Amino acid sequence: MTAIIEVAGLTKRYGTKRGILDVSFQVQEGEVFGFLGPNGAGKTTTIRLLMALLHADAGTARIAGLDVWQQSIAIKRLIGYLPGELSFDPNLTGGQILEYFGHLRGGVDQAYLKQLIERLDCDPSRKFRQYSSGNKRKIGIIQAFMHRPQLLILDEPTSGLDPLNQQEFERMVKEVRADGRTVFLSSHILTEIEQTCNRVAIIREGQLVRVGLVTELKDIKRHELTITFASEVPLDAFQGLDGVEQVELLADGRTLHLSLQGGADAVVKTAAQYAVVSLISHEPSLEDIFLRYYESDGQAAKEASHVV
Ligand SMILES: Nc1ncnc2c1ncn2[C@@H]1O[C@H](COP(=O)(O)OP(=O)(O)OP(=O)(O)O)[C@@H](O)[C@H]1O
């Protein structure tokens, strides 16, 4: 395998404020690589450095063997880029924006473009300023995919998309991977990275804390279950079950709130012994997940051994 992105010791400060510090990782050709981190962790800063929209204070970044700053024009020919914040001309229609980018790049397969517009259920006849934030995002996604670039760099691509469009986006990413092309995408949602990516780098407070396979994320994965029963249930039936980190009985005496690490099998089987009215599962924010994961020592050191 060949590395298509090589980042070494990349550092960027905003005056005295930290942006990113000594970030190093490699993305191999053909991977779907996730860049996961809570708000303000440094994802956009890293991506803007890759795109030569910012200049690094220290370190190097190369794409397809080319220096991102020195050879940024040659690199842009290889890339489809979705910025975190879109700034297209608000008076152009979605269709005109896509036509503009099509001319800029040349060689866009019009049938593929039409297919992308249909798949994301996008109306290209409306002015950009009239689109909802989700529809603006779709135009951004289509312009990044439409010329079938060798490398897609996508900053929080699914933020604002509804679940059906998120699924369609995941299918589009899978097709890119099946084509042997590469995707680098940022997100602050763990499950999204799990569903889309094969490898992940986790960034926290400007520093990488882990790079590894998505299948190795089990130890940090958390989710929460709220189970309402038809009548009161004994709290101690759920305490100490496999995977249960915390369990709380709400004031009504028949609703349990559980924090789980790993699988929900033991909880679901125990709950099934009582009459269940409803069961709601949700993923805590990455901030909450990290808070719990690091609460024992408060240090990123715990992760250092995972960085490869
Ligand atoms: N132009 C800027 N001037 C000063 N500080 C900045 C600037 N841009 C980013 N920062 C700071 O750099 C740090 C990293 O921000 P960055 O936008 O890269 O994070 P992020 O992981 O992309 O977050 P989000 O998910 O919220 O977009 C933050 O502390 C942020 O406040």
The ligand as an SDF file (V2000), in Angstrom:
LIG
                    3D

 31 33  0  0  0  0  0  0  0  0999 V2000
   -9.1470   31.6920   13.0300 N   0  0  0  0  0  0  0  0  0  0  0  0
   -8.9320   31.2990   14.2700 C   0  0  0  0  0  0  0  0  0  0  0  0
   -8.4390   32.1600   15.2090 N   0  0  0  0  0  0  0  0  0  0  0  0
   -8.1950   31.7720   16.4780 C   0  0  0  0  0  0  0  0  0  0  0  0
   -8.4110   30.5050   16.9350 N   0  0  0  0  0  0  0  0  0  0  0  0
   -8.9160   29.6200   16.0600 C   0  0  0  0  0  0  0  0  0  0  0  0
   -9.2060   29.9560   14.6940 C   0  0  0  0  0  0  0  0  0  0  0  0
   -9.6920   28.8510   14.0640 N   0  0  0  0  0  0  0  0  0  0  0  0
   -9.6950   27.8830   14.9950 C   0  0  0  0  0  0  0  0  0  0  0  0
   -9.2390   28.3310   16.1790 N   0  0  0  0  0  0  0  0  0  0  0  0
   -9.0670   27.5290   17.4200 C   0  0  0  0  0  0  0  0  0  0  0  0
   -8.3250   26.3670   17.1040 O   0  0  0  0  0  0  0  0  0  0  0  0
   -8.8370   25.2530   17.8040 C   0  0  0  0  0  0  0  0  0  0  0  0
   -9.1940   24.1480   16.8040 C   0  0  0  0  0  0  0  0  0  0  0  0
  -10.3060   24.5780   16.0230 O   0  0  0  0  0  0  0  0  0  0  0  0
  -10.8640   23.7380   14.7920 P   0  0  0  0  0  0  0  0  0  0  0  0
  -11.8870   24.5990   14.0870 O   0  0  0  0  0  0  0  0  0  0  0  0
   -9.7370   23.2390   13.9880 O   0  0  0  0  0  0  0  0  0  0  0  0
  -11.5570   22.5140   15.5430 O   0  0  0  0  0  0  0  0  0  0  0  0
  -12.6000   21.4150   14.9900 P   0  0  0  0  0  0  0  0  0  0  0  0
  -12.1480   20.1250   15.5590 O   0  0  0  0  0  0  0  0  0  0  0  0
  -12.7250   21.5180   13.5220 O   0  0  0  0  0  0  0  0  0  0  0  0
  -13.9300   21.8640   15.7060 O   0  0  0  0  0  0  0  0  0  0  0  0
  -15.4560   21.8910   15.1540 P   0  0  0  0  0  0  0  0  0  0  0  0
  -15.9330   20.4880   15.1600 O   0  0  0  0  0  0  0  0  0  0  0  0
  -16.1350   22.7350   16.1980 O   0  0  0  0  0  0  0  0  0  0  0  0
  -15.4360   22.5310   13.7940 O   0  0  0  0  0  0  0  0  0  0  0  0
  -10.0070   25.7470   18.6210 C   0  0  0  0  0  0  0  0  0  0  0  0
   -9.5610   25.9840   19.9350 O   0  0  0  0  0  0  0  0  0  0  0  0
  -10.4010   27.0380   17.9470 C   0  0  0  0  0  0  0  0  0  0  0  0
  -10.9490   27.9470   18.8740 O   0  0  0  0  0  0  0  0  0  0  0  0
  1  2  1  0
  2  3  1  0
  2  7  2  0
  3  4  2  0
  4  5  1  0
  5  6  2  0
  6  7  1  0
  6 10  1  0
  7  8  1  0
  8  9  2  0
  9 10  1  0
 10 11  1  0
 11 12  1  0
 11 30  1  0
 12 13  1  0
 13 14  1  0
 13 28  1  0
 14 15  1  0
 15 16  1  0
 16 17  2  0
 16 18  1  0
 16 19  1  0
 19 20  1  0
 20 21  2  0
 20 22  1  0
 20 23  1  0
 23 24  1  0
 24 25  2  0
 24 26  1  0
 24 27  1  0
 28 29  1  0
 28 30  1  0
 30 31  1  0
M  END
$$$$
